[in-house]
Amino acid sequence: MEMNLKGIKAGKIFDAANMLFLIALCITILYPIYHMFIVSVSDGHAVLRGDIKLWPVSPSWDTYKAVLKDPDILNSYKNTFLYTTTGTLINVTLTAFCAYPLARKKFYGRSFFAVLIIFTMFFEGGIIPEYIVIDALGLINTMWAIVLPPAIHVFYMIIMRTFFQQIPEEIYESAYIDGANDLRIFFRIILPLSVPVIATITLFYLVWHWNSFFPALMYLNEKSQYPMQLIMRNIVIAGNVAAQESAAASMNAMITGQNIKYAVIIVTIAPILVVYPFIQKYFVKGMMVGSLKG
């Protein structure tokens, strides 16, 4: 009995310690985002004095009004949505089409093709050869230079293939008896059963496209085609945004460059923060089920 009481007490202490650790971890992760937000809505003079700690000072939405009125930011936001939706659709579609035959035991030569595909995950030509290929295909300064080169991520394809491999073979046999072909089985049976892993891979691709700026930096020459991330990079690193100058002039220096930078960052990450909770319920399930077998 005494041992049981000691075990229960130790368990409660362990749970309390875990709770405190997770709370501290959440605060560590969330505070930078919260700090950027309160700085973005605070008075510029208070920001310059370093008075912003836990609460905003003289909060207003003037910074966000200035940011959302900037034509470059609005246009880049539209470009980001276009690149993200188009790229994610291409990624998920091609990843599923690649993973499905590699998961089928009756597919002749699947081991050979799997080795070739996995080889590209460890070895690649590099930035300069990739740029030469994109240029030779006439894709420079187009949306396709952003969405086509990363069409399939091999690691995500392996996760999806592993998930497909865990679907019982009896399902395929029953479908064949009913007269279904492979395409019908794939669209009518396999995809509906694979919602968790598809949602997980979609989230991965979505976040990657949304946060990506380097391909745009390499392949896009016109500012009208820049995504939001490249505009944000210019603001944070180079500081060359029209809103930063116009806001300071129009608001009598009540808005500083720091306000603008943080407001742009919040505007950029907000859609992902909104979308993630709706996909999160599939996320853990898709990752766990897709990682049980190699």
C-alpha positions, 0 to 999 in steps of 0.5 A, spaced: 500 500 500 505 504 501 509 503 495 502 504 491 501 511 495 509 513 493 507 511 486 501 515 485 505 521 489 511 520 484 506 520 478 502 526 480 509 530 481 511 528 474 505 530 471 505 537 474 513 538 472 511 536 465 505 541 465 510 546 468 515 545 462 509 545 457 507 551 459 514 554 459 515 552 452 508 555 450 510 561 453 517 561 449 514 559 443 508 564 443 511 570 446 515 572 440 509 572 436 505 576 441 511 581 442 511 583 434 503 584 435 503 589 441 509 592 437 506 593 431 499 596 434 503 601 439 505 608 438 511 609 434 515 613 440 514 608 445 517 603 440 523 607 439 524 608 447 523 601 448 517 601 452 513 595 449 514 589 454 507 586 456 502 590 453 501 595 447 502 603 448 497 607 445 494 601 441 491 603 434 491 599 427 494 605 423 500 601 422 496 595 419 492 600 415 498 603 412 501 596 410 494 594 407 494 600 403 501 599 400 500 596 393 506 592 393 504 588 399 497 587 396 499 585 390 505 580 393 499 577 398 495 575 391 501 572 388 503 568 395 496 565 395 496 564 387 503 560 388 501 557 394 494 554 392 497 552 385 504 549 388 500 545 393 495 542 388 501 540 384 505 537 389 499 533 392 497 530 386 504 528 383 506 525 390 500 521 390 500 519 383 508 517 384 506 514 391 501 509 389 504 505 384 510 504 388 506 502 394 503 496 389 507 489 390 505 487 383 508 494 380 514 491 376 520 494 377 518 498 383 524 497 387 528 500 381 524 506 380 524 507 388 531 507 388 532 512 383 527 517 386 530 516 393 537 517 390 535 525 388 533 526 395 541 525 397 544 528 391 542 534 386 545 538 381 546 544 385 543 551 384 547 553 378 545 547 374 538 548 376 537 555 374 540 553 367 535 548 366 529 553 368 532 558 364 533 553 358 525 551 359 523 559 358 520 559 365 524 565 368 520 570 371 514 566 371 510 562 376 512 556 373 519 557 376 516 557 383 511 551 383 514 546 378 521 545 380 519 542 387 513 538 384 515 532 389 518 532 395 521 525 396 520 524 403 513 526 403 512 521 397 515 516 402 510 517 407 504 517 403 507 510 400 508 507 406 501 509 408 498 506 401 502 500 403 498 499 410 492 498 406 490 491 406 491 487 399 484 484 400 481 491 398 484 491 392 482 484 390 475 485 392 475 491 387 478 487 382 472 482 382 467 487 382 470 490 375 474 496 377 481 498 374 487 501 378 484 508 376 477 507 379 480 504 385 485 509 386 480 515 386 474 511 389 477 507 394 484 509 396 484 516 396 478 516 401 481 512 406 488 516 405 485 523 408 489 523 414 496 522 410 493 527 404 491 532 409 498 532 413 502 532 406 498 538 404 499 542 410 507 540 409 507 543 402 502 549 404 507 551 409 513 550 405 510 554 399 507 560 404 514 561 407 518 560 401 522 566 398 529 563 395 526 561 389 522 567 387 529 571 389 532 567 384 527 566 378 523 572 378 525 579 376 519 583 376 517 586 383 509 585 380 510 578 381 514 577 388 510 573 393 509 576 400 515 573 403 520 576 398 517 583 400 517 581 407 525 579 406 526 586 403 523 590 409 526 586 414 533 586 411 533 591 406 528 596 409 525 598 402 518 598 402 514 604 400 509 603 406 515 604 411 516 611 408 509 613 406 507 611 413 512 615 417 510 621 413 503 621 413 502 619 421 507 624 423 512 619 425 507 615 430 509 609 425 516 607 425 520 602 421 519 597 427 512 597 427 511 596 419 516 590 419 512 587 425 506 588 422 508 585 415 510 579 419 504 578 423 500 579 416 504 574 413 504 568 418 496 570 420 493 565 414 497 559 416 495 560 424 488 560 422 488 554 417 493 549 421 487 548 427 483 545 422 488 540 419 491 539 426 486 533 427 489 529 421 496 531 422 498 526 428 494 521 425 497 521 418 504 522 421 504 516 425 500 511 421 505 513 415 511 512 419 510 505 422 513 501 416 519 503 411 
